[in-house]
Amino acid sequence: MRVLGGGARGEGWPQGTGCGKLAPMVKTPDLEIGDPATGTHAPGQVLPEPGGFFGHPRGLSTLFFTEMWERFSYYGMRAILLLFMTAAVAEGGLGWDAAKAGPIYGLYTAMVYLTALPGGWIADRILGQRRSVLIGGIVIALGHVSLTFHSLAFFYLGLVLIVTGTGLLKPNISTMVGGLYSAEDARRDAGFSIFYMGINIGAFFAPLVCGFLGQSTQFRGFLASHGFNPANSWHWGFGAAAVGMTLGLIQYVLGGRRLGNAGLRPATAGDPASQAKDRRNLLISFGIFAILILVAVLVRVSVADVTRYVGYSLLVIPIAYFIFLFSQPWTTEERKHLWAILLFFLFAALFWSAFEQAGSTLNLFAQRFTRNSILGFQYPASWLQAVNSAFIWILAPVFAWIWIALGRRRKEPSSPAKFAYGLFFVGAGFLVMVGAALASGPQGGRVTPLWLLTVYLLHTVGELCLSPVGLSTMTKLAPGRVVSQMMGIWFLASSLGNFIGGQVAGVFEKFPLPWIFGAVFGVCMLFTLIAVALIRPIKRLMGEVH
């Protein structure tokens, strides 16, 4: 978790809209019109800011384009990352097999979501959102620049920098959007909808640009004709991601004056003792982290070992957290809500483990077993990574209309039912992949891209069912004193799902593809049946929450 968003997935949606890369379609309430003669206005009336951004605060444009370019850099690099790692050395890649590249890819995407937790804490306690976004963007840009160098050390450094920078930027830029509006401003939800369209725009064009530069035979021919080594085209793709983030930073700095006081100071501003304690804790954490890295270097811990240990931690952390959570004194109703949250967490982690294989197993299938051409035009396999965003543009308003229409008839599915639908559709996508793998045959023939287009259509439907209600439901269920922690739990579900998806990619070359895709389908259908069976029990646990 897309996003961010994930899908892209856990992108930090505001309460009431959910979480994910898609843009929620918000129904605007009817507004009372005030007295134009006196210049007064009724409560909740939309008052467009002079020179604003589509009737919204001008600062929204700054955050919109910053997020658009950051997502451009992330999804552009992600579209070619695993393909670069598994490409032959003669073709400019690292020459790794899927068993090594898949878990590294899964670890990278998992950490992107996991670092949002300390990133939010650092902004709240020390830096403030404004500086956190700026520093995070700079670190991300440096990470993409690092990937342009032809060195394994720079490759790992680039991944670490991107993970670190995204942790600082991603959770805090969404918080700043909320800071542009008062709590009573009727434009608030619509403002978030506009903001998340920036995510979709960046996610759509990123694979097209970075994929063309990194993979296409046309660009490789251009490089060769101008005296450049065509095998280095991958690094041009990574460089495009760096350019995108740099453009986002430039407009963020130039448009900073439009943000007013949003995110300017940390939450503990004005309390020197508290800030000093937070800085001390941060330094201690950095020190422990540095010692762990030094020990790993001295004892020569392999990347595979690091991946395995982090995987263990991703399993242990949620178990330990929920044990701690249930050990606290709660009312009977609060304890019921916590059981519902635990079930939603498990369903979400499983959903993202299947959905986020778009950049791993499905990407490898697109590269190796798909006929990537249309009307004689050869396109890079990574271009198929843009399909999900295109379907979001088409289907998001359709689903918004469906939910509203069903809601008026009191027939809108409950949150547990929407989770079940999400699991069903993401699983159905892998049943289609079983057919695609069988059509490819034992000799690995290339099949029509319509197989993958169908898969991404089903997965997008699943995302639209599950993602927008996920965080909203969890935060509404959370007891008052742990509401802020539910954002962390949702990010943790996305992180765990991404890691599991990477592990599946690791066996891409070990087992027959129909078995792999069939196993994913089977697990998803099993949990779909469990989710369906638990709809009524979960609704009872939720009580009055819908």
Summary of the structure (lengths in Angstrom):
residues: 546
radius of gyration: 23.1
end to end distance: 23.9
largest distance: 78.3
contacts: 2017
relative contact order: 0.15
helix: 73%
strand: 1%
